[in-house]
Amino acid sequence: MIGWPRPKRDEEARPVDEHEEFRELLRGLRVRESGALPALDPAAAPDEPLPLFRRWLREAAEAGVPGPHTMMLATADAEGRPSVRTVMLHDADEQGWHFGTHRTSRKGRELAVRPYAALGFHWTEQGRQVRIGGRVTAAGPEESAADLRGRSPAALTAALAGGGRQSEVLGSYEELVRAFAAARVRVEREPDATAPSWTLYVLAADEVEFYQEEERRRHVRLRYRRAGGSEGGGWRRELLWP
């Protein structure tokens, strides 16, 4: 007599390879939707990187790219161990690329020991990246305070709530909630309040690289380098193999 198929026991079932499933997930992911990409003509690029950077950021904003001013900031400690995090660009001018943080934070402490950093922008929808490296200097108290006052009330609240304790161990989440509540009250009472540890930093680039994806993977990498590596020297342009 033919009976029903015997169900497999648990030990006979093929075990799930979670690592393989994860790798398959990675292989199937796509960075962006298909479509036309903007082009980068190296011959038409400006003599200096700042105008091209400003144009790319503006085009990313106009195209609706979320948070086009967010960037990765990489620093290193006294032993050369790197760390990276996401911060916001506050300005980009002839002095350099500006960002702010507490000088008592991990990145602030690392910059005090090794005043060099790297920045990274990635605008996925347009297939564009920008890498920037150079020496970092800290602005004075007045300029740093003006930078903080120019930010949103929410950003000021966060800066005051931290009170220079950014990157320190937090005892409990409730402690953070209380600190923010107190800071919010202070911001309403003192909209021009400042956090003494808040510092504006400026990265004076000696190298800036623009990366433009191309549909056939003939990507364009255009690098600007200071002549002789000097911050006051002129710029030299060169193409790199992708």
N, C-alpha and C positions, 0 to 999 in steps of 0.2 A: 504494500500500500504506500502510496506517495503521501508524505506528510508535509506540513508547512516547513519552510527553511528554518533551521535552527539559528536563533539569534546569536550573534557573536558575543562572546564574553568580553568584559572590559579589557582583559589583558590581551585579547586578540585584536582589538581595535587599533588602528594605526595611531600612534601617539602624535599629538600636535607639536610640531617644531615651531615654537614661538619665535625663535631667532630667525628661522627661514621666512616665516610670515612677515616679520618686520623688514627683512631685506627685500622681499617682494614688494612690500608697500613702498619702500624707498625707490625701487626701480620703476614703479608705475607712476610716481609723482611727476608732475610737470611744473616748471617754474612759472610759466605764464601761458595764457591762451594764445593760440596761433593768430597771426595777423601781421600786417606790415610794421616794420620797425623804422625809426628815424635813422638817418645816415650821418656819419661823421667823415667829412672830407678833410684829411690832414693838411692838404695844401691851402685850404681856406681857413684854417684855425688861426686864432689871434697869436700875437707874439708872446703874450703872457697868459697864464692860466686863469686869472680871476674873472675876466669877462666871459670866458667859456663856461666856467663854473656857475656864474650867476645866471647865464642864459639857460643852462641845463636845469637848474633848480626852478627857475621861473616856468619853464616848459612842463616840468613835472607837476608843479602846482596847478597850472592851467589845464593839464590833462586829468586832474582829479586824483592824482596819486596820493594815498593817505600818508600824512606826516612826512612830506618830502624833506623837511628840515631836521628830521631825526638822523642820527649818525652813530656809528660805533666809535668808541674812544678806547684806544689801547695804551696802557702805561706799563711800567715795569718797576719792581722794587729794587732795593740795594743789591740783591743777589742776582738780578736779571730775570726774575720770574715774572712773566707777563700776566696781565689781567685785562679784561675787556668788558665794556658795558655800553648801554645805549643812553645817549644824552641828546640835548637839543642844541642846534646851532643858533647863536644869538646875533651874529653878524659875520660878514665877510667883506673886508676892505683891504686897503693897501698895507695895513699893519699885519693882517692875517685873518685866521678863522677864530671866532670868539665863542667861548662857552663858559658857563658858570657852575660852581659847586662850592661846598664847604671845604676850606683848606684843611680841616681836620678829618675829612673823609679819607677813605683808602686811596682814591685817585689823587687827592690833594697831597697826602703824605708822600706818595710815590713821586709825584712831580717835584716835590721839594728836594728829594734825593737824586732823582734822574729827570732833569727838566726837558725831556724829549717825549714825544707822543706821536701816534698815528691815528688818523681819522678814516672812516669808511662810509660812503654813501651807496645805497643800492636802490635804484628805481626800477623795480621788476617789470612793470608794465611797458617800459620803454627800452628794456634791455640795456640799461646803463649803470655803470659803477664809476665812482671816483675814489681814488686813494690819495691821501695827503699825509706827508710826514715832515717833521721839523722840530725846532726848539720852541719850548713853551715858556712864557713869562707871565707873572701875576701882575694885574693892575693894582693901583693904589686903592686905599679905602674909599675915597670919594667916588671914583669911577665904578668900583664894585657895588657900592650902595646905590648908585644911579641905575646900574644894570638890574638890580633886584627890584627897585621901585618901578621899573619899566615893564615888569612881568605882571601876570594876572593876579587877582586877589587869592586865587587858589594856590598858585605857585608861591606867593608870599607866605600864605598860611603854612604850607609844607616846610618852607625854609625856617620859619620861626618855631614851628613845632619840634623840628629836629634839634634846634639850639646847638648846632655844632656836634651833635652825637651821631651823625650819619655813619653807617658801617659798624657802629658799636653793637654789642649784644643787647637785645631787647628782652626785658624780663617777662613781659606778657603783652598780648595784643590790647588788653584793656588800658595799659599804660599809654600806648600809642593813641588810643581813642581820646583819653583825657587830655593829652598834650595837644592834639588837634583842636579839641573843643576850646581850650584856653587860648590857643593861637588865633582861632577864628574870632573870638571876642576882642582880642587885641587889635587885629586887623581892622575890624569895624570901628574901633575907637581911635586907632592910629594908622591910617592908610599909608603913611610915609615911614612906618617903622622899618628898621633894618636888622639883619642878623649879623653880628660882628664877625662871624667866621665866614660869611659868604664872600666869595672871591671870584672876580672875573679873570679868566685866563685867555691868553691870545697865543695861538700857534702860528709862528712865522715859518711858512713852508719853504723847504729847500728842494722838495720833490712833490709833484702832483701828476697823477696818472689818470687819464680818461679812457674808459673801456666801453666800446659800443658793440653790442652783439649784432651779428649779421645772419640772415636766415640760413645761409649755406655754411655757417660756422666760420666764415672768413672774417672773424671779429677784428675790429680795429682797436689797437692799444697805442695811445699817444701819450708819451711821457714828457713832462717839462722838468728840467733840472737846473738848479742854480749853477752858473759857471763857477767852477772851483769849489762848489758847496757853500759859498759865502752867501749870507742872507742879503747882503747889499749888492751882489753881482747880478748880471743879466741872466735871462732864461735861455736855455738851449732845448730845442724840441727834437725828439727822436721817436721813431716807430719801434714797437717791440713785437716779437712773434707771439701770437695768441696761444 
